[in-house]
Amino acid sequence: MNTAGHSPATTRRGLDLTPFRGLRYDPDRVGSLAAVTSPPYDVVVRPDGLHHLQSADPYNIVRLILPQAGTPSARNKQAADTLHRWLSEGVLAADPQPALYVYEQSNGDGMLQRGLIGALRVSDPAEGVVLPHEDVMPHVVEDRADLMRATSANLEPLLLTYRGTGATADTTVAIERTAERPPLLSTTTEDGFSHRLWAITDPTDVARIQEDLARHQALIADGHHRWATYRRLRAEHPSPGPWDYGLVLLVDTARYPLRVRAIHRLLHGLPVADALSALDGLFRVQRLDVPLPAAQEALADAACAGNAFLLAGDGTFHLVDRPDPDLLTRTIPADRPTAWRTLDATVLHATLLDHVWHIPEDSPDHIAYIHDTAATVEKAERDGSTAVLMHAVREEVVRDLARQGVTMPRKSTSFGPKPASGLVLRALRV
C-alpha cells in the first residue's frame, strides 16, 4: 500500500463508480440553493442547528435527513411523504440522463477541493476495496437503514478518499476539463464555502474514469455509518439491483488533501466536578483560566507528549494528561497494535468512559458526539454536563491502521471539508 493508505488494486476488483440520474432542487422553486443545503446529518448540532436550517427554507434538506416526529416510524414516514411530495411538485427533479458529477468546494482561504459524485458498488470488507477506519454504533446504522428503506433513496453522499496517479490520470483530466465549463449549479453557503456541480455524461469520458478508478481502493473519510447501512441494505435486496450501489463523493487526496479534525464528546448528566474527582491520582489535571483558543493550544502542546484531553462545562477548562501507566495497562487491550493502544480515543473509551466514569458509549442518553468545539462547550455549560475536547489524530495514523485492517474507536476523526447535503440526491427507483 502506498503512502496515502490506499493504493491501486492488483488481482482484486477495485472501485466501481456508476453514473446515476441525480435528483436536484429546481432553483426556481426554492428560496436559494444555499438555503436548502445542510451539513451531513451527523454534523448538524441538535437542536440549534436543526431549527436554524428548518427555518432557512421550507424545503431544506434536513426535513429529509433529520425528520422530526414523535416516533422513529413516524419520522421515516414523514421523510418519505415529504420526498414524494417534493418530487410530485417539481421541487426536486431527476436529471434527464445518468451522470457522474464533478463537485467543487472552495473558500476565501485558498482551499479548493474537487471530486466525483457517483453510485459506488457496495463491496464486502474482505475485498479490500473500501477501507473503514472507525467502528460504528449499531443503533445509528439501524436508524439510517430505516430512513433509506422508507425513502428508497440515498439522501447524501459519504466521503471517500483514494490516491490518484497524478495530473495525467484519466479521472483527473476529466475532472479538470469539466470544471472549465459553466456549472449546473453554483452557490455559497453561510459558512463561506462556495459549491459548484457539473455533470459528466459522455460515454467515453465515463468509461475512462471507470477504468482508472477500477485500479484503486478507497478509505472512508466520513460516513462509516452510511457505508455500513449500504452494506446492510444490499444484503436485504435481490441482486443485481439499485441497492448494490451507494451514493459517494470520491476525492483524490494526492491532488486535494483533506483536513483531519477531532470529534468531541458531551457527557450528559456528568458534572465537571464529578468527572474531575474521579480522575484523582489517575491523571494529571491542570486548571486553565484562559479563552478557548489558548486552551486548545495547551491541549495541542500536551498531545505531543502523550494522551491529553480538555474538560469543560463549568466556565473554565481543565487539561487532563499524563495517565497512570498502570491504569492504561489494566484497561487497554494488549492484543492490538501500539498505534491503536496509544490513541487518545482508545484511552478515552477504554479507560475513561469504561473504567473511570462508567459511561456507556452506545447510549445517546449518556453521550453525544459533536464536531463543533465551541458548540460542545456551550452545550456542556448550559446542561451542567462535561465536554471532553479531543486533539485531532494525524492522518498517517489513520492510514496505517486502516492498512492493517484495524478500526479506531467510533467518531475518532472528522475529515473535511465535507460535502454539503442537498446538492444532489440518488433515488433508487428513478
Stockholm file with secondary structure:
# STOCKHOLM 1.0

chainA/1-430         MNTAGHSPATTRRGLDLTPFRGLRYDPDRVGSLAAVTSPPYDVVVRPDGLHHLQSADPYNIVRLILPQAGTPSARNKQAADTLHRWLSEGVLAADPQPALYVYEQSNGDGMLQRGLIGALRVSDPAEGVVLPHEDVMPHVVEDRADLMRATSANLEPLLLTYRGTGATADTTVAIERTAERPPLLSTTTEDGFSHRLWAITDPTDVARIQEDLARHQALIADGHHRWATYRRLRAEHPSPGPWDYGLVLLVDTARYPLRVRAIHRLLHGLPVADALSALDGLFRVQRLDVPLPAAQEALADAACAGNAFLLAGDGTFHLVDRPDPDLLTRTIPADRPTAWRTLDATVLHATLLDHVWHIPEDSPDHIAYIHDTAATVEKAERDGSTAVLMHAVREEVVRDLARQGVTMPRKSTSFGPKPASGLVLRALRV
#=GR chainA/1-430 SS CCTTSCCBCSSSCCCCEECBCEEEECTTTSSCHHHHCBSCTTTSCTTHHHHHHHHHCTTCTHHHHSCCCSSHHHHHHHHHHHHHHHHHHTSEEECSSCBEEEEEEECTTSCEEEEEEEEEECCCGGGTSEECCBCCCHHHHHHHHHHHHHHTEECSCEEEEECCCCTTSHHHHHHHHHTTSCCSEEEECTTSCEEEEEEECCHHHHHHHHHHHTTBCEEEEECHHHHHHHHHHHHHSCSSSGGGEEEEEEEETTTSCCEEECCEEEETTCCHHHHHHHTTTTSEEEEECSCHHHHHHHHHHHHTTSCEEEEESSSSEEEEECCCHHHHHHHSCSSSCHHHHTCHHHIIIIIIIIIISCCCTTCTTTEEEESCHHHHHHHHHHHTCEEEECCCCCHHHHHHHHHTTCCBCTTCCEEESCCCBTSCEEETTC
#=GC SS_cons         CCTTSCCBCSSSCCCCEECBCEEEECTTTSSCHHHHCBSCTTTSCTTHHHHHHHHHCTTCTHHHHSCCCSSHHHHHHHHHHHHHHHHHHTSEEECSSCBEEEEEEECTTSCEEEEEEEEEECCCGGGTSEECCBCCCHHHHHHHHHHHHHHTEECSCEEEEECCCCTTSHHHHHHHHHTTSCCSEEEECTTSCEEEEEEECCHHHHHHHHHHHTTBCEEEEECHHHHHHHHHHHHHSCSSSGGGEEEEEEEETTTSCCEEECCEEEETTCCHHHHHHHTTTTSEEEEECSCHHHHHHHHHHHHTTSCEEEEESSSSEEEEECCCHHHHHHHSCSSSCHHHHTCHHHIIIIIIIIIISCCCTTCTTTEEEESCHHHHHHHHHHHTCEEEECCCCCHHHHHHHHHTTCCBCTTCCEEESCCCBTSCEEETTC
//
